[in-house]
Amino acid sequence: MSLGTPRALALAATALLVIAAGPAGASAVSKTFPFEADRWYSLDDAKDGPITLHRIQIVRQTGLLTKSHLFRPGNAEYLVSIEIRLEYSNASTHDWKGRFRLALLDEDDREIDGYNGSEDLNEGEGHGIATVKLSTLKYGLERARRLRVAIDVEPD
């Protein structure tokens, strides 16, 4: 097969796309846990470069000045504010970014609610905690049976 044939060109183009794309869906950590609010879940000290991901927690927020009360006051009786806490270490001399893809799953593994976003993982942190605050339905939090966690990291 000559390099000038259409088949050879198609194979070469496909190989370049696969190489350029890198590993599909690579995550520093990807796990699913039985869900319980306010519990820490071990990420088994997953490492990616200078970043170590230690554990994660979904915490119920209480009080009068929670996110659900401030930003959706008319629906506050149906909402609960939660905080996602990621405990990490960053041994490098510059910040990294953690990309979260989290989902609360019901008994049939259907997604109830979730979070897709990024948080800073600050330089030189030994067991720092990155936090995200958001609101979810009380009903959904009560129905959640599993927590799916995927986190990848990259230099900021």
C-alpha positions in Angstrom: 0.0 0.0 0.0 1.5 3.3 -1.1 1.4 6.3 1.2 -0.5 8.3 -1.5 -3.5 5.9 -1.6 -6.8 7.1 -0.1 -6.8 4.1 2.3 -3.3 4.9 3.6 -4.2 8.5 4.0 -7.4 7.7 5.9 -5.4 5.3 8.2 -2.8 7.9 8.9 -5.4 10.6 9.7 -7.2 8.2 12.1 -3.9 7.4 13.8 -3.1 11.1 14.3 -6.6 11.8 15.7 -6.2 8.9 18.2 -2.7 10.1 19.3 -3.8 13.8 19.6 -6.9 12.9 21.6 -5.0 11.1 24.3 -6.6 8.7 26.7 -10.4 9.0 26.5 -12.1 10.0 29.7 -9.0 9.7 31.8 -9.6 10.8 35.4 -7.4 11.1 38.4 -10.2 9.3 40.2 -13.5 7.7 39.1 -15.6 5.9 41.8 -19.1 5.3 42.9 -20.0 5.1 46.6 -23.2 4.2 48.6 -24.4 7.7 49.5 -24.7 9.1 52.9 -24.7 12.9 53.5 -22.0 14.3 55.8 -19.8 11.2 55.4 -16.2 11.4 54.1 -15.4 9.0 51.2 -11.8 7.9 50.6 -10.4 8.6 47.2 -7.5 6.2 48.0 -4.9 9.0 47.7 -5.4 9.1 43.9 -2.4 10.8 42.3 -2.0 12.8 39.1 1.3 14.7 38.8 1.9 16.7 42.0 -1.8 16.4 43.1 -3.1 13.8 45.5 -6.9 13.5 46.0 -7.5 12.2 49.5 -11.3 12.2 50.2 -14.6 13.9 49.3 -17.7 14.8 51.3 -21.2 16.1 50.6 -22.3 18.2 53.7 -25.8 19.5 54.4 -25.7 23.2 55.2 -27.9 24.6 57.9 -28.8 28.1 59.2 -30.7 31.1 57.8 -28.1 32.2 55.3 -27.6 29.2 53.1 -27.4 29.3 49.3 -31.0 28.0 48.9 -32.4 30.7 51.2 -30.4 33.6 49.6 -30.8 32.8 45.9 -34.2 31.0 45.8 -36.2 32.3 48.8 -39.6 31.4 47.4 -38.5 27.7 47.1 -36.5 27.4 50.3 -38.9 25.0 51.8 -38.2 22.5 49.0 -34.4 23.0 48.8 -31.4 22.1 50.9 -28.0 23.7 50.6 -25.1 21.4 50.3 -21.3 21.8 50.2 -19.0 19.6 48.3 -15.6 19.3 50.1 -12.6 17.8 48.3 -9.5 17.2 50.5 -6.3 17.3 48.4 -2.6 18.0 48.5 -0.7 20.0 45.9 3.0 19.5 46.1 3.8 21.9 43.2 4.8 25.5 43.2 1.8 26.6 41.1 -2.0 26.2 41.2 -3.8 23.3 39.5 -7.5 23.0 38.5 -9.7 20.2 39.6 -12.6 19.3 37.2 -15.5 17.7 39.0 -18.2 15.5 37.5 -20.4 14.4 40.4 -23.9 12.9 40.4 -26.3 11.7 43.1 -28.0 8.5 41.9 -31.3 7.0 42.9 -32.0 3.3 43.6 -32.2 2.6 39.8 -28.9 4.5 39.2 -30.7 7.4 37.5 -29.1 10.8 38.0 -31.1 13.0 40.5 -28.8 16.0 40.5 -25.1 16.7 40.1 -22.3 19.1 39.7 -20.0 19.7 36.8 -17.4 22.4 37.3 -13.9 23.4 38.3 -12.2 24.4 41.5 -8.7 25.7 42.2 -6.3 23.4 43.9 -3.8 25.9 45.4 -0.1 25.5 45.3 1.9 24.2 48.2 -1.2 22.9 50.0 -0.8 19.9 52.3 -4.4 18.6 52.9 -6.2 21.7 51.6 -9.9 21.6 51.1 -11.6 22.9 47.9 -15.3 23.7 48.4 -18.4 24.1 46.2 -21.7 25.3 47.6 -25.0 24.7 45.8 -28.7 23.9 46.3 -30.5 20.7 45.6 -34.0 19.4 46.2 -34.7 18.0 49.7 -36.6 15.1 48.0 -33.6 14.3 45.8 -31.1 14.3 48.6 -33.5 11.9 50.5 -33.8 9.6 47.5 -30.0 9.5 46.7 -28.6 6.1 47.2 -25.2 6.4 45.4 -22.6 9.1 44.7 -20.7 9.0 41.5 -17.4 10.9 41.5 -15.0 11.7 38.6 -12.3 14.2 39.1 -9.4 15.1 36.8 -6.7 17.7 37.3 -4.6 19.9 35.2 -2.2 22.8 35.7 -4.0 26.2 36.0 
